């Protein structure tokens, strides 16, 4: 049912949201491949900050597709590099290596920015999270609005949350995974 609602709302959802909800744990998702679940090697302390700007998934996906059609070599390179970063991030998560994971989140965000799916508001929240002591941060979902995810050490949660609020985050959720 969740997937059907996503199809109405987004047009071409990945199916990842309803899959994560169903499994209640991290999943490794690659379209047209079997979904794999895995467990963090150590607890991940995450702050999810809402930019207050709606993310228009269908529009963003269409824009990226159009950009890829104009410059396929550039976008294929970016997509391949994103895939490599995701694979490295999974390894870091399973190993419980939050420091490597934080750096990979930063790399992933920079690649997503080059793809054209970030926004000044998301970039500002990400910079604020890093300034406040986050180990890494990246946009979540389709981008150009919506949320960012910041990886923090437990002792830094309050400080990073305070900096995110000062930078304009509308809502912040603290979650521990693993």
Biotite code that builds the C-alpha atoms (Angstrom):
import biotite.structure as struc

atoms = struc.array([
    struc.Atom([0.000, 0.000, 0.000], chain_id="A", res_id=1, res_name="UNK", atom_name="CA", element="C"),
    struc.Atom([2.819, 2.425, 0.865], chain_id="A", res_id=2, res_name="UNK", atom_name="CA", element="C"),
    struc.Atom([4.380, 1.778, -2.541], chain_id="A", res_id=3, res_name="UNK", atom_name="CA", element="C"),
    struc.Atom([1.082, 2.529, -4.319], chain_id="A", res_id=4, res_name="UNK", atom_name="CA", element="C"),
    struc.Atom([0.785, 5.862, -2.487], chain_id="A", res_id=5, res_name="UNK", atom_name="CA", element="C"),
    struc.Atom([4.387, 6.673, -3.425], chain_id="A", res_id=6, res_name="UNK", atom_name="CA", element="C"),
    struc.Atom([3.594, 5.947, -7.073], chain_id="A", res_id=7, res_name="UNK", atom_name="CA", element="C"),
    struc.Atom([0.730, 8.438, -6.946], chain_id="A", res_id=8, res_name="UNK", atom_name="CA", element="C"),
    struc.Atom([2.840, 11.056, -5.201], chain_id="A", res_id=9, res_name="UNK", atom_name="CA", element="C"),
    struc.Atom([6.236, 10.610, -6.907], chain_id="A", res_id=10, res_name="UNK", atom_name="CA", element="C"),
    struc.Atom([5.441, 8.938, -10.205], chain_id="A", res_id=11, res_name="UNK", atom_name="CA", element="C"),
    struc.Atom([8.455, 6.595, -10.239], chain_id="A", res_id=12, res_name="UNK", atom_name="CA", element="C"),
    struc.Atom([9.418, 5.735, -6.651], chain_id="A", res_id=13, res_name="UNK", atom_name="CA", element="C"),
    struc.Atom([12.353, 3.467, -5.942], chain_id="A", res_id=14, res_name="UNK", atom_name="CA", element="C"),
    struc.Atom([10.426, 1.421, -3.406], chain_id="A", res_id=15, res_name="UNK", atom_name="CA", element="C"),
    struc.Atom([13.117, 1.958, -0.813], chain_id="A", res_id=16, res_name="UNK", atom_name="CA", element="C"),
    struc.Atom([10.924, 3.717, 1.770], chain_id="A", res_id=17, res_name="UNK", atom_name="CA", element="C"),
    struc.Atom([8.383, 0.937, 2.130], chain_id="A", res_id=18, res_name="UNK", atom_name="CA", element="C"),
    struc.Atom([11.163, -1.672, 2.046], chain_id="A", res_id=19, res_name="UNK", atom_name="CA", element="C"),
    struc.Atom([13.039, -0.100, 4.960], chain_id="A", res_id=20, res_name="UNK", atom_name="CA", element="C"),
    struc.Atom([9.787, 0.177, 6.921], chain_id="A", res_id=21, res_name="UNK", atom_name="CA", element="C"),
    struc.Atom([8.995, -3.490, 6.269], chain_id="A", res_id=22, res_name="UNK", atom_name="CA", element="C"),
    struc.Atom([12.447, -4.791, 7.270], chain_id="A", res_id=23, res_name="UNK", atom_name="CA", element="C"),
    struc.Atom([13.028, -2.287, 10.117], chain_id="A", res_id=24, res_name="UNK", atom_name="CA", element="C"),
    struc.Atom([16.764, -2.285, 9.415], chain_id="A", res_id=25, res_name="UNK", atom_name="CA", element="C"),
    struc.Atom([19.225, -0.932, 6.855], chain_id="A", res_id=26, res_name="UNK", atom_name="CA", element="C"),
    struc.Atom([18.853, -2.297, 3.358], chain_id="A", res_id=27, res_name="UNK", atom_name="CA", element="C"),
    struc.Atom([21.186, -2.333, 0.385], chain_id="A", res_id=28, res_name="UNK", atom_name="CA", element="C"),
    struc.Atom([19.044, -1.461, -2.601], chain_id="A", res_id=29, res_name="UNK", atom_name="CA", element="C"),
    struc.Atom([20.011, -1.507, -6.265], chain_id="A", res_id=30, res_name="UNK", atom_name="CA", element="C"),
    struc.Atom([17.181, -1.354, -8.779], chain_id="A", res_id=31, res_name="UNK", atom_name="CA", element="C"),
    struc.Atom([16.551, -4.684, -10.534], chain_id="A", res_id=32, res_name="UNK", atom_name="CA", element="C"),
    struc.Atom([18.612, -6.599, -7.959], chain_id="A", res_id=33, res_name="UNK", atom_name="CA", element="C"),
    struc.Atom([17.672, -8.535, -4.853], chain_id="A", res_id=34, res_name="UNK", atom_name="CA", element="C"),
    struc.Atom([17.334, -6.393, -1.730], chain_id="A", res_id=35, res_name="UNK", atom_name="CA", element="C"),
    struc.Atom([19.867, -7.204, 0.974], chain_id="A", res_id=36, res_name="UNK", atom_name="CA", element="C"),
    struc.Atom([19.493, -6.342, 4.640], chain_id="A", res_id=37, res_name="UNK", atom_name="CA", element="C"),
    struc.Atom([22.484, -5.774, 6.877], chain_id="A", res_id=38, res_name="UNK", atom_name="CA", element="C"),
    struc.Atom([23.321, -4.624, 10.391], chain_id="A", res_id=39, res_name="UNK", atom_name="CA", element="C"),
    struc.Atom([25.540, -1.802, 11.626], chain_id="A", res_id=40, res_name="UNK", atom_name="CA", element="C"),
    struc.Atom([28.675, -2.892, 13.447], chain_id="A", res_id=41, res_name="UNK", atom_name="CA", element="C"),
    struc.Atom([28.084, -0.099, 15.981], chain_id="A", res_id=42, res_name="UNK", atom_name="CA", element="C"),
    struc.Atom([25.145, 2.196, 16.768], chain_id="A", res_id=43, res_name="UNK", atom_name="CA", element="C"),
    struc.Atom([24.724, 5.067, 14.311], chain_id="A", res_id=44, res_name="UNK", atom_name="CA", element="C"),
    struc.Atom([23.550, 8.332, 15.856], chain_id="A", res_id=45, res_name="UNK", atom_name="CA", element="C"),
    struc.Atom([21.655, 10.282, 13.221], chain_id="A", res_id=46, res_name="UNK", atom_name="CA", element="C"),
    struc.Atom([19.998, 13.671, 13.121], chain_id="A", res_id=47, res_name="UNK", atom_name="CA", element="C"),
    struc.Atom([17.413, 14.066, 10.372], chain_id="A", res_id=48, res_name="UNK", atom_name="CA", element="C"),
    struc.Atom([16.720, 17.735, 9.691], chain_id="A", res_id=49, res_name="UNK", atom_name="CA", element="C"),
    struc.Atom([13.793, 18.976, 7.614], chain_id="A", res_id=50, res_name="UNK", atom_name="CA", element="C"),
    struc.Atom([14.561, 21.960, 5.391], chain_id="A", res_id=51, res_name="UNK", atom_name="CA", element="C"),
    struc.Atom([10.884, 22.920, 5.283], chain_id="A", res_id=52, res_name="UNK", atom_name="CA", element="C"),
    struc.Atom([11.021, 22.882, 1.482], chain_id="A", res_id=53, res_name="UNK", atom_name="CA", element="C"),
    struc.Atom([8.961, 20.189, -0.221], chain_id="A", res_id=54, res_name="UNK", atom_name="CA", element="C"),
    struc.Atom([10.994, 17.859, -2.415], chain_id="A", res_id=55, res_name="UNK", atom_name="CA", element="C"),
    struc.Atom([9.368, 17.389, -5.801], chain_id="A", res_id=56, res_name="UNK", atom_name="CA", element="C"),
    struc.Atom([10.642, 13.922, -6.606], chain_id="A", res_id=57, res_name="UNK", atom_name="CA", element="C"),
    struc.Atom([8.969, 13.552, -9.988], chain_id="A", res_id=58, res_name="UNK", atom_name="CA", element="C"),
    struc.Atom([10.349, 16.919, -11.154], chain_id="A", res_id=59, res_name="UNK", atom_name="CA", element="C"),
    struc.Atom([13.854, 16.245, -9.822], chain_id="A", res_id=60, res_name="UNK", atom_name="CA", element="C"),
    struc.Atom([14.005, 12.804, -11.439], chain_id="A", res_id=61, res_name="UNK", atom_name="CA", element="C"),
    struc.Atom([12.833, 14.292, -14.748], chain_id="A", res_id=62, res_name="UNK", atom_name="CA", element="C"),
    struc.Atom([15.424, 17.061, -14.602], chain_id="A", res_id=63, res_name="UNK", atom_name="CA", element="C"),
    struc.Atom([18.240, 14.615, -13.859], chain_id="A", res_id=64, res_name="UNK", atom_name="CA", element="C"),
    struc.Atom([17.099, 12.360, -16.687], chain_id="A", res_id=65, res_name="UNK", atom_name="CA", element="C"),
    struc.Atom([17.088, 15.340, -19.092], chain_id="A", res_id=66, res_name="UNK", atom_name="CA", element="C"),
    struc.Atom([20.565, 16.411, -17.941], chain_id="A", res_id=67, res_name="UNK", atom_name="CA", element="C"),
    struc.Atom([21.856, 12.855, -18.376], chain_id="A", res_id=68, res_name="UNK", atom_name="CA", element="C"),
    struc.Atom([20.450, 12.742, -21.918], chain_id="A", res_id=69, res_name="UNK", atom_name="CA", element="C"),
    struc.Atom([22.416, 15.912, -22.768], chain_id="A", res_id=70, res_name="UNK", atom_name="CA", element="C"),
    struc.Atom([25.678, 14.830, -21.099], chain_id="A", res_id=71, res_name="UNK", atom_name="CA", element="C"),
    struc.Atom([25.595, 11.056, -20.573], chain_id="A", res_id=72, res_name="UNK", atom_name="CA", element="C"),
    struc.Atom([29.351, 10.620, -20.041], chain_id="A", res_id=73, res_name="UNK", atom_name="CA", element="C"),
    struc.Atom([29.409, 13.174, -17.217], chain_id="A", res_id=74, res_name="UNK", atom_name="CA", element="C"),
    struc.Atom([26.373, 11.736, -15.482], chain_id="A", res_id=75, res_name="UNK", atom_name="CA", element="C"),
    struc.Atom([27.423, 8.114, -15.975], chain_id="A", res_id=76, res_name="UNK", atom_name="CA", element="C"),
    struc.Atom([30.719, 8.992, -14.264], chain_id="A", res_id=77, res_name="UNK", atom_name="CA", element="C"),
    struc.Atom([28.880, 10.676, -11.368], chain_id="A", res_id=78, res_name="UNK", atom_name="CA", element="C"),
    struc.Atom([26.405, 7.794, -11.002], chain_id="A", res_id=79, res_name="UNK", atom_name="CA", element="C"),
    struc.Atom([29.231, 5.236, -11.055], chain_id="A", res_id=80, res_name="UNK", atom_name="CA", element="C"),
    struc.Atom([31.136, 7.165, -8.399], chain_id="A", res_id=81, res_name="UNK", atom_name="CA", element="C"),
    struc.Atom([27.985, 7.430, -6.264], chain_id="A", res_id=82, res_name="UNK", atom_name="CA", element="C"),
    struc.Atom([27.643, 3.643, -6.527], chain_id="A", res_id=83, res_name="UNK", atom_name="CA", element="C"),
    struc.Atom([31.242, 3.179, -5.393], chain_id="A", res_id=84, res_name="UNK", atom_name="CA", element="C"),
    struc.Atom([30.709, 5.507, -2.424], chain_id="A", res_id=85, res_name="UNK", atom_name="CA", element="C"),
    struc.Atom([27.547, 3.625, -1.463], chain_id="A", res_id=86, res_name="UNK", atom_name="CA", element="C"),
    struc.Atom([29.422, 0.301, -1.535], chain_id="A", res_id=87, res_name="UNK", atom_name="CA", element="C"),
    struc.Atom([32.193, 1.770, 0.639], chain_id="A", res_id=88, res_name="UNK", atom_name="CA", element="C"),
    struc.Atom([29.588, 3.218, 3.006], chain_id="A", res_id=89, res_name="UNK", atom_name="CA", element="C"),
    struc.Atom([27.939, -0.165, 3.443], chain_id="A", res_id=90, res_name="UNK", atom_name="CA", element="C"),
    struc.Atom([31.320, -1.645, 4.387], chain_id="A", res_id=91, res_name="UNK", atom_name="CA", element="C"),
    struc.Atom([31.906, 1.172, 6.890], chain_id="A", res_id=92, res_name="UNK", atom_name="CA", element="C"),
    struc.Atom([28.438, 0.696, 8.402], chain_id="A", res_id=93, res_name="UNK", atom_name="CA", element="C"),
    struc.Atom([28.929, -3.046, 8.793], chain_id="A", res_id=94, res_name="UNK", atom_name="CA", element="C"),
    struc.Atom([32.383, -2.462, 10.313], chain_id="A", res_id=95, res_name="UNK", atom_name="CA", element="C"),
    struc.Atom([31.046, 0.181, 12.710], chain_id="A", res_id=96, res_name="UNK", atom_name="CA", element="C"),
    struc.Atom([33.535, 2.714, 11.308], chain_id="A", res_id=97, res_name="UNK", atom_name="CA", element="C"),
    struc.Atom([31.622, 5.961, 11.823], chain_id="A", res_id=98, res_name="UNK", atom_name="CA", element="C"),
    struc.Atom([34.578, 8.166, 10.908], chain_id="A", res_id=99, res_name="UNK", atom_name="CA", element="C"),
    struc.Atom([34.961, 6.632, 7.459], chain_id="A", res_id=100, res_name="UNK", atom_name="CA", element="C"),
    struc.Atom([31.188, 6.652, 7.048], chain_id="A", res_id=101, res_name="UNK", atom_name="CA", element="C"),
    struc.Atom([31.034, 10.373, 7.853], chain_id="A", res_id=102, res_name="UNK", atom_name="CA", element="C"),
    struc.Atom([33.599, 11.172, 5.177], chain_id="A", res_id=103, res_name="UNK", atom_name="CA", element="C"),
    struc.Atom([31.720, 9.034, 2.673], chain_id="A", res_id=104, res_name="UNK", atom_name="CA", element="C"),
    struc.Atom([28.488, 10.867, 3.464], chain_id="A", res_id=105, res_name="UNK", atom_name="CA", element="C"),
    struc.Atom([30.272, 14.131, 2.689], chain_id="A", res_id=106, res_name="UNK", atom_name="CA", element="C"),
    struc.Atom([31.607, 12.698, -0.586], chain_id="A", res_id=107, res_name="UNK", atom_name="CA", element="C"),
    struc.Atom([28.158, 11.434, -1.519], chain_id="A", res_id=108, res_name="UNK", atom_name="CA", element="C"),
    struc.Atom([26.612, 14.828, -0.907], chain_id="A", res_id=109, res_name="UNK", atom_name="CA", element="C"),
    struc.Atom([29.208, 16.538, -3.076], chain_id="A", res_id=110, res_name="UNK", atom_name="CA", element="C"),
    struc.Atom([28.462, 14.101, -5.903], chain_id="A", res_id=111, res_name="UNK", atom_name="CA", element="C"),
    struc.Atom([24.713, 14.672, -5.496], chain_id="A", res_id=112, res_name="UNK", atom_name="CA", element="C"),
    struc.Atom([25.357, 18.416, -5.617], chain_id="A", res_id=113, res_name="UNK", atom_name="CA", element="C"),
    struc.Atom([27.205, 17.936, -8.923], chain_id="A", res_id=114, res_name="UNK", atom_name="CA", element="C"),
    struc.Atom([24.279, 15.876, -10.231], chain_id="A", res_id=115, res_name="UNK", atom_name="CA", element="C"),
    struc.Atom([22.138, 18.930, -9.493], chain_id="A", res_id=116, res_name="UNK", atom_name="CA", element="C"),
    struc.Atom([19.831, 17.654, -6.781], chain_id="A", res_id=117, res_name="UNK", atom_name="CA", element="C"),
    struc.Atom([20.950, 19.759, -3.838], chain_id="A", res_id=118, res_name="UNK", atom_name="CA", element="C"),
    struc.Atom([19.824, 23.296, -3.051], chain_id="A", res_id=119, res_name="UNK", atom_name="CA", element="C"),
    struc.Atom([21.288, 26.269, -1.182], chain_id="A", res_id=120, res_name="UNK", atom_name="CA", element="C"),
    struc.Atom([19.028, 25.478, 1.785], chain_id="A", res_id=121, res_name="UNK", atom_name="CA", element="C"),
    struc.Atom([20.154, 21.857, 1.983], chain_id="A", res_id=122, res_name="UNK", atom_name="CA", element="C"),
    struc.Atom([23.795, 22.872, 1.551], chain_id="A", res_id=123, res_name="UNK", atom_name="CA", element="C"),
    struc.Atom([23.409, 25.387, 4.376], chain_id="A", res_id=124, res_name="UNK", atom_name="CA", element="C"),
    struc.Atom([21.992, 22.746, 6.729], chain_id="A", res_id=125, res_name="UNK", atom_name="CA", element="C"),
    struc.Atom([24.782, 20.343, 5.808], chain_id="A", res_id=126, res_name="UNK", atom_name="CA", element="C"),
    struc.Atom([27.474, 22.952, 6.412], chain_id="A", res_id=127, res_name="UNK", atom_name="CA", element="C"),
    struc.Atom([25.835, 23.839, 9.731], chain_id="A", res_id=128, res_name="UNK", atom_name="CA", element="C"),
    struc.Atom([25.821, 20.186, 10.795], chain_id="A", res_id=129, res_name="UNK", atom_name="CA", element="C"),
    struc.Atom([29.500, 19.837, 9.935], chain_id="A", res_id=130, res_name="UNK", atom_name="CA", element="C"),
    struc.Atom([30.315, 23.091, 11.738], chain_id="A", res_id=131, res_name="UNK", atom_name="CA", element="C"),
    struc.Atom([28.454, 21.807, 14.788], chain_id="A", res_id=132, res_name="UNK", atom_name="CA", element="C"),
    struc.Atom([30.546, 18.656, 14.899], chain_id="A", res_id=133, res_name="UNK", atom_name="CA", element="C"),
    struc.Atom([28.780, 16.121, 12.674], chain_id="A", res_id=134, res_name="UNK", atom_name="CA", element="C"),
    struc.Atom([31.031, 13.402, 11.307], chain_id="A", res_id=135, res_name="UNK", atom_name="CA", element="C"),
    struc.Atom([29.325, 13.780, 7.930], chain_id="A", res_id=136, res_name="UNK", atom_name="CA", element="C"),
    struc.Atom([26.065, 14.887, 6.355], chain_id="A", res_id=137, res_name="UNK", atom_name="CA", element="C"),
    struc.Atom([24.177, 14.499, 3.100], chain_id="A", res_id=138, res_name="UNK", atom_name="CA", element="C"),
    struc.Atom([20.832, 15.178, 1.540], chain_id="A", res_id=139, res_name="UNK", atom_name="CA", element="C"),
    struc.Atom([18.219, 12.449, 1.723], chain_id="A", res_id=140, res_name="UNK", atom_name="CA", element="C"),
    struc.Atom([15.740, 11.423, -0.927], chain_id="A", res_id=141, res_name="UNK", atom_name="CA", element="C"),
    struc.Atom([15.341, 13.139, -4.279], chain_id="A", res_id=142, res_name="UNK", atom_name="CA", element="C"),
    struc.Atom([16.761, 16.439, -3.051], chain_id="A", res_id=143, res_name="UNK", atom_name="CA", element="C"),
    struc.Atom([16.159, 20.125, -3.792], chain_id="A", res_id=144, res_name="UNK", atom_name="CA", element="C"),
    struc.Atom([14.210, 20.130, -0.557], chain_id="A", res_id=145, res_name="UNK", atom_name="CA", element="C"),
    struc.Atom([13.197, 17.655, 2.070], chain_id="A", res_id=146, res_name="UNK", atom_name="CA", element="C"),
    struc.Atom([15.705, 16.391, 4.592], chain_id="A", res_id=147, res_name="UNK", atom_name="CA", element="C"),
    struc.Atom([19.356, 16.028, 5.352], chain_id="A", res_id=148, res_name="UNK", atom_name="CA", element="C"),
    struc.Atom([20.903, 13.293, 7.469], chain_id="A", res_id=149, res_name="UNK", atom_name="CA", element="C"),
    struc.Atom([23.825, 14.052, 9.756], chain_id="A", res_id=150, res_name="UNK", atom_name="CA", element="C"),
    struc.Atom([25.946, 11.368, 11.414], chain_id="A", res_id=151, res_name="UNK", atom_name="CA", element="C"),
    struc.Atom([26.979, 12.475, 14.884], chain_id="A", res_id=152, res_name="UNK", atom_name="CA", element="C"),
    struc.Atom([28.739, 11.093, 17.896], chain_id="A", res_id=153, res_name="UNK", atom_name="CA", element="C"),
    struc.Atom([26.378, 10.677, 20.831], chain_id="A", res_id=154, res_name="UNK", atom_name="CA", element="C"),
    struc.Atom([28.048, 13.417, 22.877], chain_id="A", res_id=155, res_name="UNK", atom_name="CA", element="C"),
    struc.Atom([27.579, 15.933, 20.020], chain_id="A", res_id=156, res_name="UNK", atom_name="CA", element="C"),
    struc.Atom([23.848, 15.405, 19.397], chain_id="A", res_id=157, res_name="UNK", atom_name="CA", element="C"),
    struc.Atom([22.648, 18.467, 21.324], chain_id="A", res_id=158, res_name="UNK", atom_name="CA", element="C"),
    struc.Atom([25.242, 20.829, 19.853], chain_id="A", res_id=159, res_name="UNK", atom_name="CA", element="C"),
    struc.Atom([24.628, 19.726, 16.251], chain_id="A", res_id=160, res_name="UNK", atom_name="CA", element="C"),
    struc.Atom([20.869, 19.919, 16.779], chain_id="A", res_id=161, res_name="UNK", atom_name="CA", element="C"),
    struc.Atom([21.204, 23.471, 18.121], chain_id="A", res_id=162, res_name="UNK", atom_name="CA", element="C"),
    struc.Atom([23.297, 24.556, 15.123], chain_id="A", res_id=163, res_name="UNK", atom_name="CA", element="C"),
    struc.Atom([20.809, 22.947, 12.706], chain_id="A", res_id=164, res_name="UNK", atom_name="CA", element="C"),
    struc.Atom([17.919, 24.837, 14.319], chain_id="A", res_id=165, res_name="UNK", atom_name="CA", element="C"),
    struc.Atom([19.855, 28.097, 14.064], chain_id="A", res_id=166, res_name="UNK", atom_name="CA", element="C"),
    struc.Atom([20.469, 27.340, 10.363], chain_id="A", res_id=167, res_name="UNK", atom_name="CA", element="C"),
    struc.Atom([16.733, 27.030, 9.728], chain_id="A", res_id=168, res_name="UNK", atom_name="CA", element="C"),
    struc.Atom([15.835, 23.364, 10.189], chain_id="A", res_id=169, res_name="UNK", atom_name="CA", element="C"),
    struc.Atom([12.063, 23.153, 10.653], chain_id="A", res_id=170, res_name="UNK", atom_name="CA", element="C"),
    struc.Atom([12.017, 19.796, 12.440], chain_id="A", res_id=171, res_name="UNK", atom_name="CA", element="C"),
    struc.Atom([14.782, 17.537, 13.686], chain_id="A", res_id=172, res_name="UNK", atom_name="CA", element="C"),
    struc.Atom([14.528, 13.871, 14.561], chain_id="A", res_id=173, res_name="UNK", atom_name="CA", element="C"),
    struc.Atom([17.223, 12.037, 16.497], chain_id="A", res_id=174, res_name="UNK", atom_name="CA", element="C"),
    struc.Atom([17.481, 8.326, 15.723], chain_id="A", res_id=175, res_name="UNK", atom_name="CA", element="C"),
    struc.Atom([19.862, 5.581, 16.743], chain_id="A", res_id=176, res_name="UNK", atom_name="CA", element="C"),
    struc.Atom([20.244, 2.737, 14.266], chain_id="A", res_id=177, res_name="UNK", atom_name="CA", element="C"),
    struc.Atom([21.782, -0.540, 15.386], chain_id="A", res_id=178, res_name="UNK", atom_name="CA", element="C"),
])
